[in-house]
Amino acid sequence: MTDTSRKPPAGLEVPWEQVILVCALVGTSQMTWGALVPALPQYAQQFGASAVILGLIVSSFGLGRLLVNVPAGLLLKRVPARTLLLGATGALALLTLVTGFIDNVVLLIAARFLAGILGGAAVTVGLAVLTQRTTPANRGSILSTVQAVQLAGAAVGPVLGGVVLTFGTLPLVFVVAAIPLIGVIVWALVRPSPAFWSSEFVRDAAAETPDTGGGASEVGAASAPAGSMDARARRRVLVGICVLAFGIFFVRFGGDQSLIPLLAYDRGGLTPLTLGIAYGLTTVVSLALLPWVGRRLNAGARLGLLIVPTLLAAGAICLYPLAQSPWFFGALIVATGVLSGVGSLVPGVILADVTPRSRVGGAVGLFRTVGDAGAVVGPLALGSVFDALGVTWAVALLAAVSVVALAVYLGLARSARPAVQRPRR
């Protein structure tokens, strides 16, 4: 008997050029705001803006993302995916170019809010498009590829902005930030692929059974095909995945981008250069591991790649108060970053496992919305605990959030299992 679960519909094989193209649209969209990180404080100072106004400029972008994720995902049911993705990225590139020439702080805040809407839409739609076109045989490879491109974009963006700001003018930063995205859009326009963008990928496919490689521990709600789950079980698993998203973004933005840099300078003895090296090494190691992680996910691995890295990362996080040397602290940054990166890939793969293609857009939008909420809450909560109770309690909260999120997901997935696995007679 032929295994059809590992193939897309006849004639609809996924061309990898288009996968890379969509990944590049997502990555270069992220580069547009990453490249502006070094420039925005100087831009605000140009207007004599206070720290509060600078915070408003930054948070307006996050608010735009938070508001658009679900609507953008739902639009995939009504608007052709290629039109929606190229429209959002094209508007984002144009807005980025224009923003460099704004000379009014109110307009700058409005532009950053609109950039958040367009950027959030581009990333949500891009991820949903890729998720809809995965099968159990290539799901891990495709979704690990887009994570690799996102990691690279996040790493290159601030470096690019800093270099341009050092040797050029402030408006030039915005122009250079838009150029990679414009280049990928041109690539997409000259290399269309009707098969990849076919509406067939938006329609629900027949139930697919992931190949678990015989590992009994991987069987269950975490990797059950969408067609074998009832609506209630699917909702439980989706809620659990969203809880994981909250924990992932809480740790990433509250820890990696807020609390940990503060501790690195105050307690770890790191300098801006050595901190940058530690984060750069984290990115390099993560990129090197992603192909292996992708192959394991293709083979059906789910829970092992979620549980073990998450718990190890939480344990490493708890060691931060003991790290008094740059080498120890830097090693913890690399360890927690790499382990968290492996674990953070799995929820998106499980989402693809359990969600019918016609509902992927809304599910991805919800996943990213809850995640963005964690990105907002994380820095505020950890900063408040750090100021009130000290480093030990702040680090404990950081580790506890990821462990509790994992426990909630496992509880919800386990409760959905009876609805998923019915014995065959």
C-alpha positions in Angstrom: 0.0 0.0 0.0 1.4 3.4 -1.0 2.0 5.9 1.8 0.2 8.9 0.5 0.4 10.8 3.7 4.0 11.9 2.9 3.0 13.5 -0.4 1.2 16.7 -1.2 -1.8 16.5 -3.6 -0.9 15.2 -7.1 0.8 17.8 -9.1 1.3 20.1 -6.1 4.8 19.2 -5.0 6.3 22.0 -3.0 9.1 23.8 -5.0 11.9 24.6 -2.6 12.8 27.9 -4.4 9.4 29.2 -3.4 9.9 28.0 0.2 13.2 29.9 0.4 11.5 32.9 -1.2 8.8 33.0 1.4 11.3 32.5 4.1 13.4 35.4 2.7 10.3 37.6 2.6 9.7 36.9 6.3 13.4 37.4 7.2 13.9 40.6 5.3 10.7 42.0 6.7 12.1 41.4 10.2 15.4 43.0 9.0 13.5 46.3 8.3 12.8 46.8 12.0 15.9 45.1 13.3 18.1 47.5 11.3 16.2 50.4 12.9 17.0 49.4 16.5 20.3 51.5 16.6 18.7 54.4 14.7 15.4 55.0 16.6 17.0 56.5 19.8 19.0 59.0 17.7 15.9 59.7 15.6 13.9 60.5 18.7 16.7 62.7 20.1 16.6 64.6 16.8 13.1 65.8 17.8 14.1 66.4 21.5 11.9 63.5 22.5 12.0 62.2 26.1 12.5 58.6 27.1 8.7 58.2 27.4 8.3 59.3 23.8 11.0 56.9 22.7 9.2 54.1 24.6 6.0 55.1 22.8 7.8 54.9 19.4 9.0 51.4 20.2 5.8 50.1 21.7 3.6 51.5 18.9 5.3 49.0 16.6 4.6 46.1 19.0 0.9 47.2 19.4 0.5 47.2 15.6 1.8 43.6 15.5 -0.4 42.5 18.4 -3.6 43.8 16.7 -3.0 42.5 13.2 -1.9 38.8 13.6 -5.4 37.2 13.8 -7.0 39.4 11.1 -4.1 38.8 8.8 -4.3 35.1 9.3 -8.1 35.1 8.7 -7.7 37.1 5.5 -6.0 34.1 3.9 -9.5 32.6 3.5 -10.6 35.6 1.4 -7.5 37.0 -0.3 -5.1 35.0 -2.4 -2.0 34.3 -0.4 0.5 35.7 -2.9 -1.4 38.9 -3.3 -1.7 39.3 0.5 2.0 38.6 1.2 3.4 40.7 -1.6 1.0 43.5 -0.8 2.0 43.6 2.9 5.8 43.4 2.2 5.6 45.9 -0.6 3.8 48.4 1.6 6.2 47.8 4.4 9.2 48.4 2.2 7.7 51.7 0.9 6.8 52.8 4.4 10.3 52.1 5.7 11.8 54.2 2.9 9.4 57.1 3.7 9.9 56.9 7.5 13.5 58.1 7.1 12.3 61.5 5.9 9.6 62.1 8.6 10.4 65.2 10.6 7.5 65.1 13.1 7.4 62.8 16.2 3.7 62.3 16.0 4.0 61.1 12.4 6.9 58.9 13.4 4.8 57.2 16.1 2.0 56.7 13.5 4.5 55.3 11.0 5.9 52.8 13.5 2.4 51.7 14.4 1.6 51.1 10.7 4.9 49.4 10.2 3.9 47.0 13.1 0.7 46.2 11.3 2.4 45.6 7.9 5.3 43.7 9.4 3.1 41.6 11.6 0.9 40.8 8.7 3.9 39.8 6.5 5.3 37.4 9.1 1.9 35.9 10.0 0.9 35.3 6.4 4.4 34.0 5.4 4.4 31.5 8.3 0.8 30.4 7.5 1.6 30.0 3.8 4.6 27.7 4.6 2.6 25.8 7.3 -0.2 25.1 4.8 2.2 23.6 2.3 4.0 21.2 4.7 3.4 17.5 5.0 4.7 15.2 7.8 7.7 14.3 5.6 8.9 17.9 5.1 7.3 19.8 8.0 10.4 19.9 10.2 12.7 20.9 7.3 10.5 23.7 6.1 9.6 25.2 9.5 13.2 24.9 10.7 14.3 26.7 7.5 12.1 29.6 8.2 13.3 29.8 11.8 16.9 29.8 10.5 16.1 32.7 8.2 14.4 34.5 11.1 17.4 34.0 13.3 19.8 35.3 10.6 17.6 38.3 9.9 17.3 39.1 13.6 21.1 38.9 13.9 22.0 40.8 10.7 19.5 43.6 11.0 20.9 45.5 14.0 24.5 45.0 12.7 23.5 46.4 9.3 21.8 49.4 10.9 24.7 50.1 13.2 27.2 50.0 10.3 25.2 52.4 8.2 24.5 54.7 11.1 28.3 54.8 11.8 29.3 55.8 8.3 26.2 57.4 6.9 23.2 59.5 7.7 20.0 58.8 9.7 17.7 58.6 6.6 20.1 56.3 4.9 19.6 53.7 7.6 15.9 53.5 6.6 16.8 53.3 2.9 19.3 50.5 3.4 16.9 48.6 5.7 14.3 48.4 2.9 16.7 47.4 0.1 16.9 43.6 1.0 13.1 43.4 1.2 12.7 45.2 -2.1 15.2 42.8 -3.7 13.3 39.7 -2.5 10.0 41.2 -3.7 11.5 41.6 -7.1 12.6 38.0 -7.0 9.1 36.9 -6.1 7.6 38.9 -9.0 10.0 37.5 -11.7 9.8 33.9 -10.4 6.1 33.2 -10.0 5.0 29.6 -9.2 1.3 28.9 -9.8 1.7 25.4 -8.3 3.1 26.7 -5.0 0.4 29.4 -4.7 -2.4 27.1 -5.8 -5.6 27.4 -3.7 -5.5 23.7 -3.3 -3.1 24.2 -0.4 -5.8 26.2 1.4 -8.3 23.3 1.3 -8.3 20.6 3.9 -6.2 17.6 3.0 -7.0 14.0 3.9 -5.9 12.9 7.3 -2.1 12.6 7.5 -0.5 10.2 9.9 3.0 11.4 11.0 5.7 8.8 10.9 6.7 8.5 14.6 9.5 6.1 13.8 8.0 3.6 16.2 8.6 5.8 19.2 5.6 5.2 21.5 6.4 8.3 23.6 5.7 10.5 20.6 2.2 9.2 19.9 -0.7 11.2 21.1 -2.3 14.6 20.9 1.0 16.2 20.3 1.4 14.6 16.9 -2.0 13.4 15.9 -3.2 14.3 12.4 -5.8 16.9 12.1 -8.3 14.6 10.5 -8.3 12.2 13.4 -9.2 14.8 16.1 -12.6 16.1 17.0 -13.1 19.9 17.4 -12.9 19.9 21.2 -9.6 18.0 21.3 -8.1 20.3 18.6 -9.1 23.3 20.6 -7.5 21.9 23.7 -4.2 21.3 21.9 -4.3 24.7 20.2 -4.8 26.4 23.6 -1.8 24.5 24.9 0.3 25.5 21.9 -0.7 29.2 22.5 0.4 28.8 26.2 3.7 27.5 24.9 3.9 30.6 22.6 3.4 32.9 25.6 6.2 31.2 27.5 8.6 31.2 24.5 8.1 34.9 23.8 8.1 35.8 27.6 11.5 34.1 27.9 12.9 35.5 24.6 11.9 39.2 25.1 11.8 39.3 28.9 14.9 37.2 29.4 17.2 37.2 26.4 16.5 40.8 25.4 15.9 42.5 28.7 16.9 40.8 32.0 19.9 38.8 30.8 21.7 41.7 29.2 21.2 43.7 32.4 22.7 40.9 34.5 25.5 40.4 32.0 26.8 43.9 32.6 26.0 44.1 36.4 27.0 40.6 37.5 28.6 38.7 34.7 31.3 41.1 33.8 30.5 41.2 30.1 31.0 44.2 27.9 28.8 45.1 24.9 31.4 43.4 22.7 31.5 40.1 24.6 27.7 40.1 25.1 27.4 40.5 21.3 29.8 37.7 20.7 27.8 35.4 23.1 24.6 36.1 21.3 26.3 35.8 17.9 27.7 32.4 19.0 24.2 31.4 20.1 22.9 32.1 16.6 25.7 30.2 14.9 25.2 27.1 17.0 21.4 27.3 16.6 21.7 27.5 12.8 24.1 24.6 12.8 21.6 22.4 14.8 18.5 23.3 12.9 19.0 20.8 10.0 19.4 18.0 12.5 16.3 19.2 14.4 14.4 19.4 11.1 15.2 15.8 10.2 14.1 14.6 13.6 10.8 16.5 13.3 10.4 15.0 9.8 10.8 11.5 11.4 8.0 12.3 13.8 9.8 13.5 16.9 7.8 16.0 18.9 7.6 15.6 22.7 11.3 14.7 23.2 12.4 17.8 21.3 10.0 19.9 23.3 10.4 18.6 26.9 14.1 17.9 27.2 15.4 21.2 25.8 12.8 23.3 27.7 13.7 21.7 31.1 17.4 21.9 30.4 17.1 25.6 29.5 15.1 26.3 32.6 17.8 24.6 34.7 20.5 26.6 33.0 18.5 29.8 33.6 18.5 29.1 37.4 22.3 29.2 37.3 22.5 32.9 36.3 22.7 34.2 39.9 25.8 32.0 40.4 27.6 33.2 37.3 30.2 35.7 38.4 32.7 35.3 35.6 32.4 36.4 31.9 33.1 32.9 30.6 30.5 31.2 32.8 27.9 33.8 32.1 28.6 33.7 28.4 28.4 29.9 28.4 25.0 30.2 30.1 23.7 32.6 27.4 24.8 30.2 24.6 23.3 27.1 26.4 20.0 28.7 27.3 19.6 30.3 23.9 20.4 27.2 21.9 18.2 24.9 24.1 15.3 27.4 24.0 15.6 27.7 20.2 15.3 24.0 19.7 12.2 23.8 22.0 10.6 26.9 20.4 10.5 25.2 17.0 8.3 22.3 18.1 5.0 24.2 18.9 4.7 25.5 15.3 5.2 22.0 14.0 2.5 20.6 16.3 0.2 23.4 15.2 0.7 22.2 11.6 0.0 18.6 12.7 -3.3 19.3 14.3 -4.8 22.1 12.3 -6.7 21.6 9.1 -5.2 23.7 6.2 -8.3 25.9 5.9 -7.9 27.0 9.5 -4.1 27.4 9.6 -4.2 31.2 9.0 -6.4 31.9 12.0 -4.4 29.4 14.1 -1.1 31.0 13.2 -2.5 34.5 13.9 -3.7 33.4 17.3 -0.4 31.7 18.1 1.5 34.9 17.3 -0.9 37.2 19.1 -0.5 35.2 22.3 3.2 35.1 21.8 3.4 38.9 21.3 1.4 39.3 24.5 4.2 37.3 26.2 6.7 39.7 24.6 4.9 42.6 26.1 4.4 41.1 29.6 7.8 39.5 29.9 10.0 42.6 30.2 7.5 44.4 32.4 7.0 41.5 34.8 10.7 40.5 35.1 11.7 44.2 35.5 9.2 44.7 38.3 10.2 41.5 40.1 13.9 42.4 39.7 13.4 45.9 41.2 11.2 44.7 44.0 12.7 41.3 45.0 16.1 41.0 43.3 17.9 38.8 40.8 17.1 35.4 42.3 13.4 35.9 42.2 13.5 37.4 38.7 15.5 34.5 37.3 13.2 32.0 39.2 10.2 33.6 37.5 11.8 33.4 34.1 12.5 29.7 34.5 9.1 29.0 36.1 7.1 30.6 33.2 8.7 28.2 30.6 8.2 25.1 32.8 4.6 26.0 33.8 3.8 26.7 30.1 5.2 23.3 29.2 3.2 21.6 32.0 -0.1 23.3 30.9 0.5 22.2 27.3 1.2 18.6 28.3 -1.9 18.5 30.5 -4.1 19.8 27.7 -2.6 17.5 25.1 -3.0 14.5 27.5 -6.7 15.4 28.1 -7.2 15.5 24.4 -5.6 12.1 23.8 -8.7 10.0 24.3 -10.4 11.9 21.6 -7.5 11.4 19.3 -6.6 7.8 19.8 -9.5 5.4 19.4 -8.7 1.7 19.3 -9.3 0.0 16.0 -11.0 -3.4 16.0 
